Amino acid sequence: METQQIPTQRTPKPKWLRVKLPTGKKYTELRSVVDKYNLHTICTSGSCPNMGECWGEGTATFMILGNICTRSCGFCGVKTGRPETLDWDEPEKVARSIKLMKIKHAVITSVDRDDLKDMGSIMWAETVNTIRRMNPETTLETLIPDFQGVERNIDRIIDVNPEIVSHNMETVKRLTREVRIQAKYERSLQVLKYLKQQGVKRTKSGIMLGLGEKEEEVIQTLRDLREVDLDIVTIGQYLQPTKQHLPVHEFVTPEQFKKYETIGLEMGFRHVESGALVRSSYKAQKHLT
């Protein structure tokens, strides 16, 4: 495989990627709670462009199992290395954060923990159960890793019955080895297929564009996801976190994103979120319907 030559100068972002600063009463209230209690959300740490909109609708995303990942994906800004010991107080911390922020719909995600025998699935289940106990009215989406495709680990997620279970494909088949490195395209599809076979009501996945994929490859990925009976798909623009990460090959136009949305809906997806600023948890509360 040819190595990517990272450009010395970044291509300027187009006007459709410019984001207004988050505003509004609900956002201001939540921001003050987050700052006062030193709460950790992906929304803030990832500088998500949709933070104001999501918080205004009572949705936020939390990451568990620490902040060091055992994988080294070429697109992701999360640190890679030897993870720290698990913090078994983490489920209660996350549940308390959701309560303090009065979150209506929470998205839980995590780093990959290939260093653990259960790959973190026990902590995942404990976190969902703790959130349920402390926040019985809050609905949940779990954005899970592939757990190396081990069914007993996936079963722990299924058993705690989140409203939505999500696992991201991230990119098209041809680019998977370069973009996700330790992940496998077919394994991710199999995880999504298994979730549906075991009775999960809402399954979801997401892909990024602008990494060098072709239109027909994106459409084929959508077909592959429909073949495993996926309900919800998100399609967004890849943005390079640092100069050490994969470069942006292309800034996809709003018209092209709209085209993929139309194609996806015609294929039969329940929801398709497609746009430059779309991220995995964008409009997550809508996907419950």
HELIX and SHEET records of a PDB file:
HELIX    1   1 LYS A   15  LEU A   17  5                                   3    
HELIX    2   2 LYS A   25  TYR A   37  1                                  13    
HELIX    3   3 ILE A   42  SER A   45  1                                   4    
HELIX    4   4 MET A   51  GLY A   56  1                                   6    
HELIX    5   5 GLU A   90  MET A  101  1                                  12    
HELIX    6   6 SER A  121  MET A  134  1                                  14    
HELIX    7   7 PHE A  147  GLY A  149  5                                   3    
HELIX    8   8 GLU A  151  VAL A  160  1                                  10    
HELIX    9   9 LYS A  173  VAL A  179  1                                   7    
HELIX   10  10 TYR A  185  GLN A  197  1                                  13    
HELIX   11  11 GLU A  215  GLU A  227  1                                  13    
HELIX   12  12 PRO A  254  MET A  267  1                                  14    
HELIX   13  13 ALA A  284  LEU A  288  5                                   5    
SHEET    1   A 7 THR A  59  ILE A  64  0                                        
SHEET    2   A 7 HIS A 105  SER A 110  1                                        
SHEET    3   A 7 THR A 139  LEU A 143  1                                        
SHEET    4   A 7 ILE A 164  SER A 166  1                                        
SHEET    5   A 7 THR A 203  LEU A 209  1                                        
SHEET    6   A 7 ILE A 232  GLN A 237  1                                        
SHEET    7   A 7 HIS A 271  SER A 274  1                                        
SHEET    1   B 2 ILE A  68  CYS A  69  0                                        
SHEET    2   B 2 LYS A  79  THR A  80  1                                        
END                                                                             
